[in-house]
Every structure is written in C-alpha cells, then in structure tokens.
Amino acid sequence: MIYFYTMEKNKIGRPRLPENEKKDQLLRIYMSKNEKDNFKKAFKESMYTTYLKFILEKTINSENILSPAELNILRECSLETQEVIEQYKRVGNNFNQLIRLAQAEKKNT
C-alpha cells in the first residue's frame, strides 16, 4: 500500500473571510444621552441580536424585507387567524349536522 501525506499546516479556527467581507472598518457615532437611550430602546424592541445587524437592516434599501419584530407580529396574526378558521370549521360542522337532522326529520314525516 502507498500512503500520500500532504505537508499542509493544521489550520485551527474559522476560515479566513474574503477581502470584501472583512470587518476592518470602524464607525464612531456621537449622540446625546437621550438619543442613545432611544436607540437602545428601538434596538431592544427590534429583536435583532447585534447592533450591527440592526443598523445595517435600517440603513440598506430593504423595502421588501420584514424586520424580526414584523415577522413576530405576522406569526402572532397567523396563529390568531388559524384559531378563527378552526372556530369557523366547528360552526360549519355543527351547521351540517343540523341540516342532516332536519332532512332526516323531513323524511320521517
């Protein structure tokens, strides 16, 4: 048997990012205490996990993209809508049973 070994150095850690994806730029913003408090409040309500994601989502052209808060509202509405639909199904089922009962009574008379 022949074994081939490469003399490649063992790499530990995550792979290197491409040059255009490296995060090597710093942006420093000065704001008042009130602005900072409002920013932190908006960040908490947005349900983003990092300030970077929050800022990028708010600054890029994202007209058709829902924020995590909007997605959460949509999920809640969807669950409420499903509950209403289930109730309508029950009402429809009861209505069908009443119609069958009325038809059976009509046949018996």
N, CA, C and O atoms as CSV, one atom per row, in Angstrom:
chain,resi,resn,atom,element,x,y,z
A,1,MET,N,N,0.834,-1.181,0.000
A,1,MET,CA,C,0.000,0.000,0.000
A,1,MET,C,C,0.873,1.237,0.000
A,1,MET,O,O,1.943,1.278,0.609
A,2,ILE,N,N,0.381,2.245,-0.705
A,2,ILE,CA,C,1.102,3.507,-0.758
A,2,ILE,C,C,0.238,4.577,-0.089
A,2,ILE,O,O,-0.945,4.714,-0.400
A,3,TYR,N,N,0.835,5.323,0.822
A,3,TYR,CA,C,0.135,6.408,1.503
A,3,TYR,C,C,0.711,7.728,1.034
A,3,TYR,O,O,1.926,7.887,0.911
A,4,PHE,N,N,-0.176,8.670,0.774
A,4,PHE,CA,C,0.259,10.013,0.405
A,4,PHE,C,C,-0.077,10.971,1.535
A,4,PHE,O,O,-1.218,11.011,1.995
A,5,TYR,N,N,0.867,11.713,1.971
A,5,TYR,CA,C,0.666,12.693,3.022
A,5,TYR,C,C,0.961,14.078,2.461
A,5,TYR,O,O,1.893,14.263,1.679
A,6,THR,N,N,0.158,15.033,2.871
A,6,THR,CA,C,0.458,16.412,2.487
A,6,THR,C,C,1.121,17.083,3.676
A,6,THR,O,O,0.802,16.785,4.827
A,7,MET,N,N,2.011,17.956,3.402
A,7,MET,CA,C,2.723,18.650,4.463
A,7,MET,C,C,2.026,19.981,4.799
A,7,MET,O,O,2.676,20.973,5.127
A,8,GLU,N,N,0.716,19.973,4.711
A,8,GLU,CA,C,-0.045,21.189,4.977
A,8,GLU,C,C,-0.157,21.408,6.478
A,8,GLU,O,O,-0.358,20.467,7.246
A,9,LYS,N,N,-0.028,22.643,6.874
A,9,LYS,CA,C,-0.116,23.003,8.280
A,9,LYS,C,C,-1.564,22.854,8.754
A,9,LYS,O,O,-2.492,23.240,8.044
A,10,ASN,N,N,-1.758,22.298,9.948
A,10,ASN,CA,C,-3.101,22.180,10.503
A,10,ASN,C,C,-3.637,23.565,10.807
A,10,ASN,O,O,-3.008,24.350,11.517
A,11,LYS,N,N,-4.801,23.850,10.264
A,11,LYS,CA,C,-5.414,25.149,10.487
A,11,LYS,C,C,-6.473,25.005,11.566
A,11,LYS,O,O,-7.335,24.129,11.501
A,12,ILE,N,N,-6.392,25.873,12.551
A,12,ILE,CA,C,-7.335,25.846,13.660
A,12,ILE,C,C,-8.152,27.132,13.611
A,12,ILE,O,O,-7.619,28.200,13.309
A,13,GLY,N,N,-9.446,27.028,13.909
A,13,GLY,CA,C,-10.305,28.211,13.922
A,13,GLY,C,C,-11.151,28.309,12.676
A,13,GLY,O,O,-11.167,27.416,11.829
A,14,ARG,N,N,-11.847,29.411,12.592
A,14,ARG,CA,C,-12.732,29.593,11.436
A,14,ARG,C,C,-11.917,29.961,10.205
A,14,ARG,O,O,-10.822,30.511,10.323
A,15,PRO,N,N,-12.447,29.659,9.026
A,15,PRO,CA,C,-11.726,30.003,7.801
A,15,PRO,C,C,-11.640,31.518,7.611
A,15,PRO,O,O,-12.489,32.258,8.108
A,16,ARG,N,N,-10.632,31.970,6.903
A,16,ARG,CA,C,-10.468,33.396,6.640
A,16,ARG,C,C,-11.591,33.901,5.747
A,16,ARG,O,O,-12.048,33.209,4.837
A,17,LEU,N,N,-12.025,35.130,6.031
A,17,LEU,CA,C,-13.050,35.762,5.198
A,17,LEU,C,C,-12.427,36.296,3.928
A,17,LEU,O,O,-11.250,36.658,3.924
A,18,PRO,N,N,-13.188,36.354,2.849
A,18,PRO,CA,C,-12.682,37.010,1.639
A,18,PRO,C,C,-12.421,38.491,1.940
A,18,PRO,O,O,-12.989,39.047,2.880
A,19,GLU,N,N,-11.573,39.113,1.151
A,19,GLU,CA,C,-11.173,40.505,1.395
A,19,GLU,C,C,-12.368,41.453,1.463
A,19,GLU,O,O,-12.381,42.373,2.281
A,20,ASN,N,N,-13.378,41.236,0.605
A,20,ASN,CA,C,-14.511,42.158,0.581
A,20,ASN,C,C,-15.487,41.956,1.744
A,20,ASN,O,O,-16.403,42.761,1.913
A,21,GLU,N,N,-15.316,40.907,2.543
A,21,GLU,CA,C,-16.195,40.649,3.674
A,21,GLU,C,C,-15.521,40.901,5.021
A,21,GLU,O,O,-16.162,40.764,6.063
A,22,LYS,N,N,-14.246,41.267,5.016
A,22,LYS,CA,C,-13.550,41.518,6.269
A,22,LYS,C,C,-14.129,42.744,6.949
A,22,LYS,O,O,-14.432,43.746,6.302
A,23,LYS,N,N,-14.275,42.653,8.240
A,23,LYS,CA,C,-14.809,43.760,9.019
A,23,LYS,C,C,-13.636,44.506,9.659
A,23,LYS,O,O,-13.274,44.273,10.813
A,24,ASP,N,N,-13.066,45.399,8.877
A,24,ASP,CA,C,-11.896,46.122,9.359
A,24,ASP,C,C,-12.119,47.631,9.370
A,24,ASP,O,O,-11.169,48.401,9.508
A,25,GLN,N,N,-13.384,48.055,9.225
A,25,GLN,CA,C,-13.710,49.470,9.229
A,25,GLN,C,C,-14.439,49.823,10.524
A,25,GLN,O,O,-15.285,49.063,10.995
A,26,LEU,N,N,-14.110,50.962,11.086
A,26,LEU,CA,C,-14.706,51.411,12.335
A,26,LEU,C,C,-15.502,52.675,12.079
A,26,LEU,O,O,-15.033,53.587,11.398
A,27,LEU,N,N,-16.701,52.728,12.623
A,27,LEU,CA,C,-17.549,53.904,12.526
A,27,LEU,C,C,-17.881,54.336,13.946
A,27,LEU,O,O,-18.467,53.573,14.713
A,28,ARG,N,N,-17.508,55.551,14.290
A,28,ARG,CA,C,-17.776,56.076,15.634
A,28,ARG,C,C,-18.846,57.147,15.508
A,28,ARG,O,O,-18.724,58.059,14.691
A,29,ILE,N,N,-19.889,57.038,16.312
A,29,ILE,CA,C,-21.005,57.984,16.261
A,29,ILE,C,C,-21.163,58.618,17.642
A,29,ILE,O,O,-21.210,57.929,18.661
A,30,TYR,N,N,-21.244,59.938,17.648
A,30,TYR,CA,C,-21.500,60.659,18.888
A,30,TYR,C,C,-22.968,61.060,18.915
A,30,TYR,O,O,-23.508,61.550,17.922
A,31,MET,N,N,-23.610,60.847,20.063
A,31,MET,CA,C,-25.015,61.208,20.213
A,31,MET,C,C,-25.274,61.636,21.644
A,31,MET,O,O,-24.469,61.376,22.538
A,32,SER,N,N,-26.402,62.293,21.851
A,32,SER,CA,C,-26.764,62.730,23.197
A,32,SER,C,C,-27.237,61.528,24.012
A,32,SER,O,O,-27.491,60.456,23.464
A,33,LYS,N,N,-27.350,61.716,25.298
A,33,LYS,CA,C,-27.819,60.642,26.192
A,33,LYS,C,C,-29.227,60.223,25.791
A,33,LYS,O,O,-29.540,59.033,25.759
A,34,ASN,N,N,-30.074,61.202,25.486
A,34,ASN,CA,C,-31.449,60.906,25.092
A,34,ASN,C,C,-31.486,60.113,23.787
A,34,ASN,O,O,-32.257,59.160,23.671
A,35,GLU,N,N,-30.669,60.490,22.808
A,35,GLU,CA,C,-30.604,59.755,21.548
A,35,GLU,C,C,-30.115,58.329,21.764
A,35,GLU,O,O,-30.616,57.388,21.149
A,36,LYS,N,N,-29.127,58.181,22.649
A,36,LYS,CA,C,-28.600,56.844,22.942
A,36,LYS,C,C,-29.668,55.974,23.600
A,36,LYS,O,O,-29.810,54.798,23.264
A,37,ASP,N,N,-30.420,56.555,24.538
A,37,ASP,CA,C,-31.492,55.802,25.194
A,37,ASP,C,C,-32.560,55.389,24.191
A,37,ASP,O,O,-33.054,54.263,24.236
A,38,ASN,N,N,-32.920,56.304,23.277
A,38,ASN,CA,C,-33.913,55.987,22.243
A,38,ASN,C,C,-33.399,54.908,21.299
A,38,ASN,O,O,-34.151,54.024,20.890
A,39,PHE,N,N,-32.111,54.982,20.954
A,39,PHE,CA,C,-31.508,53.975,20.081
A,39,PHE,C,C,-31.558,52.600,20.744
A,39,PHE,O,O,-31.945,51.617,20.113
A,40,LYS,N,N,-31.164,52.532,22.020
A,40,LYS,CA,C,-31.168,51.247,22.728
A,40,LYS,C,C,-32.583,50.698,22.868
A,40,LYS,O,O,-32.793,49.488,22.777
A,41,LYS,N,N,-33.558,51.586,23.088
A,41,LYS,CA,C,-34.949,51.146,23.201
A,41,LYS,C,C,-35.424,50.565,21.870
A,41,LYS,O,O,-36.050,49.506,21.833
A,42,ALA,N,N,-35.117,51.274,20.772
A,42,ALA,CA,C,-35.506,50.786,19.447
A,42,ALA,C,C,-34.819,49.457,19.145
A,42,ALA,O,O,-35.434,48.567,18.558
A,43,PHE,N,N,-33.554,49.313,19.538
A,43,PHE,CA,C,-32.820,48.065,19.317
A,43,PHE,C,C,-33.472,46.912,20.080
A,43,PHE,O,O,-33.648,45.826,19.528
A,44,LYS,N,N,-33.832,47.140,21.344
A,44,LYS,CA,C,-34.461,46.083,22.143
A,44,LYS,C,C,-35.787,45.651,21.535
A,44,LYS,O,O,-36.088,44.459,21.477
A,45,GLU,N,N,-36.581,46.616,21.082
A,45,GLU,CA,C,-37.892,46.309,20.514
A,45,GLU,C,C,-37.778,45.615,19.157
A,45,GLU,O,O,-38.711,44.934,18.730
A,46,SER,N,N,-36.644,45.783,18.482
A,46,SER,CA,C,-36.483,45.231,17.140
A,46,SER,C,C,-36.200,43.738,17.141
A,46,SER,O,O,-36.436,43.079,16.128
A,47,MET,N,N,-35.711,43.185,18.224
A,47,MET,CA,C,-35.387,41.769,18.356
A,47,MET,C,C,-34.184,41.353,17.515
A,47,MET,O,O,-33.995,40.159,17.282
A,48,TYR,N,N,-33.364,42.300,17.051
A,48,TYR,CA,C,-32.109,41.947,16.388
A,48,TYR,C,C,-31.119,41.486,17.450
A,48,TYR,O,O,-31.239,41.858,18.617
A,49,THR,N,N,-30.153,40.687,17.052
A,49,THR,CA,C,-29.215,40.135,18.021
A,49,THR,C,C,-27.979,41.010,18.220
A,49,THR,O,O,-27.326,40.925,19.261
A,50,THR,N,N,-27.651,41.846,17.243
A,50,THR,CA,C,-26.480,42.714,17.374
A,50,THR,C,C,-26.812,44.104,16.858
A,50,THR,O,O,-27.708,44.282,16.033
A,51,TYR,N,N,-26.067,45.091,17.363
A,51,TYR,CA,C,-26.227,46.463,16.879
A,51,TYR,C,C,-25.926,46.529,15.383
A,51,TYR,O,O,-26.601,47.244,14.642
A,52,LEU,N,N,-24.922,45.790,14.944
A,52,LEU,CA,C,-24.533,45.824,13.536
A,52,LEU,C,C,-25.693,45.390,12.642
A,52,LEU,O,O,-26.001,46.064,11.659
A,53,LYS,N,N,-26.334,44.276,12.973
A,53,LYS,CA,C,-27.456,43.796,12.162
A,53,LYS,C,C,-28.596,44.816,12.164
A,53,LYS,O,O,-29.228,45.060,11.136
A,54,PHE,N,N,-28.847,45.404,13.330
A,54,PHE,CA,C,-29.908,46.397,13.454
A,54,PHE,C,C,-29.631,47.602,12.567
A,54,PHE,O,O,-30.510,48.041,11.825
A,55,ILE,N,N,-28.421,48.139,12.637
A,55,ILE,CA,C,-28.065,49.331,11.865
A,55,ILE,C,C,-28.054,49.034,10.374
A,55,ILE,O,O,-28.584,49.814,9.584
A,56,LEU,N,N,-27.459,47.919,9.983
A,56,LEU,CA,C,-27.403,47.586,8.566
A,56,LEU,C,C,-28.798,47.373,7.984
A,56,LEU,O,O,-29.073,47.794,6.860
A,57,GLU,N,N,-29.667,46.733,8.731
A,57,GLU,CA,C,-31.021,46.485,8.242
A,57,GLU,C,C,-31.793,47.787,8.084
A,57,GLU,O,O,-32.609,47.927,7.172
A,58,LYS,N,N,-31.533,48.739,8.975
A,58,LYS,CA,C,-32.243,50.017,8.913
A,58,LYS,C,C,-31.663,50.963,7.871
A,58,LYS,O,O,-32.341,51.902,7.453
A,59,THR,N,N,-30.439,50.740,7.447
A,59,THR,CA,C,-29.805,51.676,6.525
A,59,THR,C,C,-29.746,51.189,5.092
A,59,THR,O,O,-29.654,52.008,4.177
A,60,ILE,N,N,-29.795,49.882,4.863
A,60,ILE,CA,C,-29.764,49.401,3.481
A,60,ILE,C,C,-31.160,49.496,2.889
A,60,ILE,O,O,-32.143,49.598,3.623
A,61,ASN,N,N,-31.250,49.464,1.587
A,61,ASN,CA,C,-32.535,49.537,0.908
A,61,ASN,C,C,-33.245,48.202,1.071
A,61,ASN,O,O,-32.977,47.258,0.328
A,62,SER,N,N,-34.138,48.123,2.029
A,62,SER,CA,C,-34.798,46.851,2.330
A,62,SER,C,C,-36.304,47.046,2.428
A,62,SER,O,O,-36.906,46.751,3.460
A,63,GLU,N,N,-36.910,47.542,1.359
A,63,GLU,CA,C,-38.342,47.815,1.376
A,63,GLU,C,C,-39.176,46.533,1.489
A,63,GLU,O,O,-40.241,46.543,2.106
A,64,ASN,N,N,-38.707,45.446,0.907
A,64,ASN,CA,C,-39.487,44.217,0.879
A,64,ASN,C,C,-39.067,43.207,1.935
A,64,ASN,O,O,-39.553,42.076,1.934
A,65,ILE,N,N,-38.171,43.598,2.838
A,65,ILE,CA,C,-37.687,42.678,3.860
A,65,ILE,C,C,-38.342,43.029,5.185
A,65,ILE,O,O,-38.329,44.186,5.603
A,66,LEU,N,N,-38.919,42.023,5.849
A,66,LEU,CA,C,-39.541,42.251,7.146
A,66,LEU,C,C,-38.501,42.167,8.244
A,66,LEU,O,O,-37.601,41.328,8.202
A,67,SER,N,N,-38.632,43.038,9.222
A,67,SER,CA,C,-37.738,43.003,10.374
A,67,SER,C,C,-38.173,41.846,11.279
A,67,SER,O,O,-39.282,41.336,11.125
A,68,PRO,N,N,-37.323,41.424,12.218
A,68,PRO,CA,C,-37.731,40.364,13.146
A,68,PRO,C,C,-38.998,40.722,13.932
A,68,PRO,O,O,-39.828,39.850,14.191
A,69,ALA,N,N,-39.153,41.994,14.312
A,69,ALA,CA,C,-40.363,42.405,15.039
A,69,ALA,C,C,-41.594,42.244,14.150
A,69,ALA,O,O,-42.640,41.781,14.606
A,70,GLU,N,N,-41.465,42.631,12.877
A,70,GLU,CA,C,-42.579,42.485,11.946
A,70,GLU,C,C,-42.899,41.017,11.691
A,70,GLU,O,O,-44.066,40.647,11.571
A,71,LEU,N,N,-41.868,40.180,11.609
A,71,LEU,CA,C,-42.093,38.741,11.437
A,71,LEU,C,C,-42.822,38.154,12.641
A,71,LEU,O,O,-43.697,37.302,12.491
A,72,ASN,N,N,-42.455,38.618,13.837
A,72,ASN,CA,C,-43.099,38.135,15.053
A,72,ASN,C,C,-44.581,38.510,15.050
A,72,ASN,O,O,-45.430,37.692,15.406
A,73,ILE,N,N,-44.894,39.752,14.644
A,73,ILE,CA,C,-46.285,40.194,14.563
A,73,ILE,C,C,-47.042,39.345,13.544
A,73,ILE,O,O,-48.182,38.947,13.784
A,74,LEU,N,N,-46.404,39.070,12.410
A,74,LEU,CA,C,-47.023,38.254,11.375
A,74,LEU,C,C,-47.316,36.850,11.893
A,74,LEU,O,O,-48.380,36.296,11.617
A,75,ARG,N,N,-46.377,36.270,12.645
A,75,ARG,CA,C,-46.603,34.930,13.218
A,75,ARG,C,C,-47.776,34.940,14.183
A,75,ARG,O,O,-48.616,34.042,14.155
A,76,GLU,N,N,-47.836,35.979,15.057
A,76,GLU,CA,C,-48.935,36.071,16.015
A,76,GLU,C,C,-50.270,36.201,15.299
A,76,GLU,O,O,-51.246,35.554,15.676
A,77,CYS,N,N,-50.316,37.045,14.254
A,77,CYS,CA,C,-51.549,37.200,13.470
A,77,CYS,C,C,-51.918,35.888,12.800
A,77,CYS,O,O,-53.094,35.530,12.731
A,78,SER,N,N,-50.924,35.176,12.308
A,78,SER,CA,C,-51.163,33.905,11.645
A,78,SER,C,C,-51.780,32.900,12.620
A,78,SER,O,O,-52.710,32.178,12.263
A,79,LEU,N,N,-51.263,32.856,13.849
A,79,LEU,CA,C,-51.816,31.935,14.849
A,79,LEU,C,C,-53.251,32.311,15.198
A,79,LEU,O,O,-54.112,31.442,15.334
A,80,GLU,N,N,-53.507,33.626,15.343
A,80,GLU,CA,C,-54.867,34.071,15.653
A,80,GLU,C,C,-55.809,33.749,14.493
A,80,GLU,O,O,-56.953,33.350,14.710
A,81,THR,N,N,-55.330,33.921,13.275
A,81,THR,CA,C,-56.142,33.614,12.099
A,81,THR,C,C,-56.458,32.123,12.047
A,81,THR,O,O,-57.581,31.737,11.724
A,82,GLN,N,N,-55.477,31.286,12.364
A,82,GLN,CA,C,-55.710,29.845,12.374
A,82,GLN,C,C,-56.761,29.468,13.413
A,82,GLN,O,O,-57.579,28.581,13.168
A,83,GLU,N,N,-56.750,30.134,14.574
A,83,GLU,CA,C,-57.757,29.860,15.605
A,83,GLU,C,C,-59.155,30.217,15.111
A,83,GLU,O,O,-60.109,29.471,15.330
A,84,VAL,N,N,-59.269,31.377,14.436
A,84,VAL,CA,C,-60.567,31.797,13.899
A,84,VAL,C,C,-61.053,30.803,12.847
A,84,VAL,O,O,-62.232,30.450,12.828
A,85,ILE,N,N,-60.169,30.356,11.988
A,85,ILE,CA,C,-60.537,29.388,10.948
A,85,ILE,C,C,-61.036,28.089,11.587
A,85,ILE,O,O,-62.016,27.501,11.128
A,86,GLU,N,N,-60.360,27.649,12.641
A,86,GLU,CA,C,-60.802,26.434,13.340
A,86,GLU,C,C,-62.201,26.615,13.910
A,86,GLU,O,O,-63.015,25.693,13.856
A,87,GLN,N,N,-62.490,27.791,14.456
A,87,GLN,CA,C,-63.825,28.050,15.002
A,87,GLN,C,C,-64.873,28.032,13.890
A,87,GLN,O,O,-65.970,27.506,14.078
A,88,TYR,N,N,-64.533,28.608,12.722
A,88,TYR,CA,C,-65.461,28.568,11.585
A,88,TYR,C,C,-65.703,27.134,11.133
A,88,TYR,O,O,-66.823,26.779,10.767
A,89,LYS,N,N,-64.660,26.309,11.157
A,89,LYS,CA,C,-64.834,24.906,10.777
A,89,LYS,C,C,-65.804,24.216,11.723
A,89,LYS,O,O,-66.648,23.433,11.288
A,90,ARG,N,N,-65.689,24.504,13.020
A,90,ARG,CA,C,-66.596,23.888,14.007
A,90,ARG,C,C,-68.038,24.337,13.775
A,90,ARG,O,O,-68.970,23.535,13.839
A,91,VAL,N,N,-68.204,25.653,13.501
A,91,VAL,CA,C,-69.549,26.175,13.233
A,91,VAL,C,C,-70.119,25.507,11.978
A,91,VAL,O,O,-71.282,25.105,11.959
A,92,GLY,N,N,-69.296,25.392,10.934
A,92,GLY,CA,C,-69.742,24.733,9.700
A,92,GLY,C,C,-70.116,23.292,9.944
A,92,GLY,O,O,-71.104,22.803,9.395
A,93,ASN,N,N,-69.332,22.595,10.771
A,93,ASN,CA,C,-69.624,21.202,11.095
A,93,ASN,C,C,-70.958,21.098,11.832
A,93,ASN,O,O,-71.772,20.230,11.518
A,94,ASN,N,N,-71.185,21.975,12.806
A,94,ASN,CA,C,-72.453,21.973,13.548
A,94,ASN,C,C,-73.625,22.275,12.614
A,94,ASN,O,O,-74.688,21.664,12.725
A,95,PHE,N,N,-73.426,23.226,11.688
A,95,PHE,CA,C,-74.471,23.574,10.733
A,95,PHE,C,C,-74.819,22.365,9.862
A,95,PHE,O,O,-75.996,22.087,9.633
A,96,ASN,N,N,-73.815,21.655,9.382
A,96,ASN,CA,C,-74.055,20.462,8.563
A,96,ASN,C,C,-74.821,19.397,9.341
A,96,ASN,O,O,-75.699,18.736,8.786
A,97,GLN,N,N,-74.498,19.227,10.612
A,97,GLN,CA,C,-75.211,18.250,11.436
A,97,GLN,C,C,-76.678,18.635,11.606
A,97,GLN,O,O,-77.560,17.777,11.586
A,98,LEU,N,N,-76.932,19.947,11.776
A,98,LEU,CA,C,-78.314,20.406,11.911
A,98,LEU,C,C,-79.091,20.183,10.608
A,98,LEU,O,O,-80.259,19.795,10.645
A,99,ILE,N,N,-78.455,20.424,9.465
A,99,ILE,CA,C,-79.113,20.210,8.171
A,99,ILE,C,C,-79.449,18.733,7.988
A,99,ILE,O,O,-80.549,18.394,7.553
A,100,ARG,N,N,-78.498,17.851,8.320
A,100,ARG,CA,C,-78.751,16.405,8.208
A,100,ARG,C,C,-79.909,15.986,9.114
A,100,ARG,O,O,-80.760,15.187,8.724
A,101,LEU,N,N,-79.927,16.530,10.311
A,101,LEU,CA,C,-81.003,16.210,11.260
A,101,LEU,C,C,-82.345,16.693,10.707
A,101,LEU,O,O,-83.343,15.978,10.792
A,102,ALA,N,N,-82.372,17.900,10.143
A,102,ALA,CA,C,-83.616,18.436,9.582
A,102,ALA,C,C,-84.072,17.596,8.389
A,102,ALA,O,O,-85.267,17.341,8.241
A,103,GLN,N,N,-83.149,17.166,7.545
A,103,GLN,CA,C,-83.513,16.334,6.406
A,103,GLN,C,C,-84.041,14.980,6.860
A,103,GLN,O,O,-84.987,14.446,6.281
A,104,ALA,N,N,-83.415,14.424,7.913
A,104,ALA,CA,C,-83.884,13.135,8.431
A,104,ALA,C,C,-85.275,13.275,9.002
A,104,ALA,O,O,-86.100,12.378,8.827
A,105,GLU,N,N,-85.564,14.373,9.682
A,105,GLU,CA,C,-86.884,14.603,10.248
A,105,GLU,C,C,-87.918,14.763,9.124
A,105,GLU,O,O,-89.052,14.296,9.232
A,106,LYS,N,N,-87.497,15.437,8.043
A,106,LYS,CA,C,-88.400,15.672,6.919
A,106,LYS,C,C,-88.761,14.340,6.255
A,106,LYS,O,O,-89.897,14.148,5.822
A,107,LYS,N,N,-87.784,13.415,6.176
A,107,LYS,CA,C,-88.050,12.113,5.561
A,107,LYS,C,C,-88.994,11.291,6.426
A,107,LYS,O,O,-89.801,10.523,5.903
A,108,ASN,N,N,-88.902,11.444,7.747
A,108,ASN,CA,C,-89.730,10.667,8.671
A,108,ASN,C,C,-91.171,11.153,8.693
A,108,ASN,O,O,-92.060,10.416,9.121
A,109,THR,N,N,-91.419,12.367,8.245
A,109,THR,CA,C,-92.799,12.865,8.308
A,109,THR,C,C,-93.542,12.676,7.034
A,109,THR,O,O,-94.712,13.048,6.941
